[in-house]
């Protein structure tokens, strides 16, 4: 019998994380679907807070980029912002111990709680770091993304139809829940940087006893996060882009070069 608090894509936003942890009361375990860092002013504190909860965590593409010094391979519309922020803010704020911790996180976790098989990745089983499992994909596309390959093959994947179980994914910053051919796919949305048009922090509660999934949004003080970014000296056009995303929950157009 357990209540799982599931969060994803915190992206260094300590104030939104604090709001979620305060709002979501009465949970037994914390599950984190990756991307603790980048875009936000407090990546170091976010890592330390979540480590203090002994959370079950997987590595996101931004965590991977920071830990191993590689490209995040994120979407084209945010790649320019991501590269600058990681090189000029995130890496400056993190210590060696925190980077090693990000490197130690697994790419996937398989849990069985109260008879419920739960498969946890940042993006999708077919590509745990970089695939995009959006809520508007058709059933065949979803099933294809749920099938893992090579050493990351999940139990229940036998090559035909949709592999069974509950799949927890993040990465897209879109909150949703759907059932596809017996597979349950759920995304808690983004804690630190929603992109589905709702700037409130998103999270999910899974009640394994009732086999119920509940999606939540929490308002937090976006202005505090914006102010913290300004105090770090983030220049234009990066500051305006970050402020727009935080305030509107959407990706802004890329600024034209001067």
Secondary structure, 3 states (H helix, E strand, C coil): CCEEEEECCCCCCHHHHHHHHHHCCCCCEEEECCCCCCCCCCHHHHHHHHHHCCCEEECCHHHHHHHHCCCCCCCHHHHHHHHHHHHHHHHHHCCHHHHHHHHHCECEEEEEECCEEEEEECCECCECCCCCCCCCCCHHHHHHHHCCCHHHCCCCCCCCCCCCEEEECCCCCCEEEEEECCEEEEEECCCCCCCCCCCCEEEEEEECCCCEEEEEEECCCHHHHHHHHHHCCCCCCHHHHHHHHHHHCCCCCCCCCC
